[in-house]
Amino acid sequence: MNSKIRIDCLMLIDDHYPTNYYNELIIKEMGCAKNLIIKSSANEALIYFDEMELQKHPRPNVIFLDINMPKMNGWQFLAAYEKIPAKFKADKIFVMTSTEGNPEYAEKEQSINVEINYCHKPLSKEMILEIINGK
């Protein structure tokens, strides 16, 4: 096992292939997660959680979630995620944004019962280290 690994499983949910590719490169280069799960839609991520027990999927410790996705956006994902059994849920969810302080986000956040944090796109090594180390 890589001595750099700090968490067991990290999940990326983003419909933008270049963003996923870039984030995957950074995470793998850092060796900060034993498992990296990448889903290109919110629906794919929900299927992963639905199959978690049967398929023995690893439980994500951290989820990085894009909010602006077609068909099912990040807010809709979070509303569905509320219904997932607690034993399958991540320790932390980070909503990835490319804008600063969108007032609409605060309003939407009030309508869900999931604790979320925010981070900016693209991810950086420093940001990932702070998140993994709990700072």
C-alpha positions in Angstrom: 0.0 0.0 0.0 1.2 3.5 -0.9 2.5 5.3 2.2 1.0 8.6 0.9 -2.6 7.3 1.1 -4.7 9.2 3.6 -8.2 8.1 2.9 -9.8 4.9 1.6 -12.2 6.2 -1.1 -12.7 9.5 -2.8 -15.6 10.1 -5.3 -15.8 12.7 -8.1 -19.2 13.5 -9.6 -18.9 15.8 -12.6 -20.2 15.7 -16.2 -17.2 17.6 -17.6 -14.6 15.1 -18.8 -11.7 17.5 -18.8 -12.4 18.4 -15.1 -12.6 14.8 -14.1 -9.4 14.0 -16.0 -7.5 16.9 -14.4 -8.8 16.1 -10.9 -8.0 12.4 -11.4 -4.4 13.2 -12.4 -3.9 15.3 -9.3 -5.4 12.8 -6.9 -3.5 9.9 -8.4 -0.2 11.8 -8.4 -0.7 12.7 -4.7 -1.5 9.1 -3.8 -4.1 10.4 -1.3 -6.8 7.9 -1.8 -6.8 4.1 -2.0 -9.9 4.1 -4.3 -11.0 6.8 -6.7 -14.5 6.6 -8.0 -15.4 8.8 -11.0 -19.0 9.3 -12.1 -20.0 11.5 -15.0 -23.6 12.1 -13.8 -25.5 12.4 -10.6 -27.7 9.4 -11.7 -24.6 7.2 -12.1 -23.5 8.2 -8.6 -26.9 7.2 -7.2 -26.8 3.9 -8.9 -23.3 3.3 -7.3 -24.9 4.0 -3.9 -27.9 1.8 -4.6 -25.5 -1.1 -5.5 -23.0 -0.4 -2.8 -23.9 -3.3 -0.4 -24.6 -5.9 -3.1 -21.5 -5.1 -5.2 -19.3 -4.4 -2.2 -18.4 -1.0 -3.5 -16.2 1.0 -1.1 -17.9 3.8 0.8 -16.6 7.2 -0.3 -15.0 9.2 2.6 -15.2 12.4 0.5 -17.4 13.3 -2.4 -16.6 16.2 -4.8 -19.8 17.2 -6.5 -20.4 19.4 -9.5 -23.6 21.4 -9.0 -24.3 22.3 -12.7 -25.0 19.0 -14.5 -27.6 18.2 -17.1 -30.6 15.9 -16.4 -30.0 15.7 -12.7 -28.0 18.6 -11.1 -26.1 18.5 -7.9 -29.0 19.8 -5.8 -31.3 17.1 -7.1 -28.5 14.5 -6.3 -28.3 15.8 -2.8 -32.1 15.6 -2.3 -31.9 11.9 -3.4 -28.8 11.3 -1.4 -30.7 12.2 1.8 -32.6 8.9 1.4 -29.4 6.8 1.3 -28.8 4.8 4.5 -26.3 6.6 6.8 -23.8 3.6 6.7 -23.2 4.3 3.0 -22.9 8.0 3.1 -19.6 9.9 2.8 -18.0 11.7 5.7 -17.9 15.0 3.8 -19.4 16.4 0.6 -17.8 19.3 -1.2 -19.8 21.1 -3.8 -17.4 22.3 -6.5 -18.1 25.7 -7.8 -16.5 28.0 -10.3 -18.2 31.1 -9.0 -17.8 33.0 -5.8 -20.6 33.2 -3.2 -23.7 32.4 -5.4 -26.7 33.5 -3.2 -28.8 30.9 -4.9 -26.7 28.2 -3.3 -27.5 29.3 0.2 -31.2 29.2 -0.6 -30.9 25.7 -2.1 -28.8 24.5 0.8 -31.6 25.4 3.1 -33.9 22.9 1.3 -31.7 19.8 1.9 -30.7 17.9 5.0 -27.2 17.1 4.0 -24.2 19.0 5.4 -22.1 20.3 2.5 -18.9 22.3 2.1 -17.8 24.3 -0.8 -14.6 24.4 -2.9 -13.5 26.0 -6.1 -12.8 24.3 -9.4 -10.4 23.0 -10.4 -9.1 21.1 -7.4 -5.6 21.8 -6.2 -3.1 19.7 -4.3 -3.2 22.2 -1.4 -7.0 22.1 -1.3 -7.1 18.3 -1.4 -4.6 18.1 1.5 -6.6 20.5 3.6 -9.7 18.5 3.0 -8.1 15.1 3.7 -6.3 16.4 6.8 -9.6 17.9 8.1 -8.5 21.5 8.1 
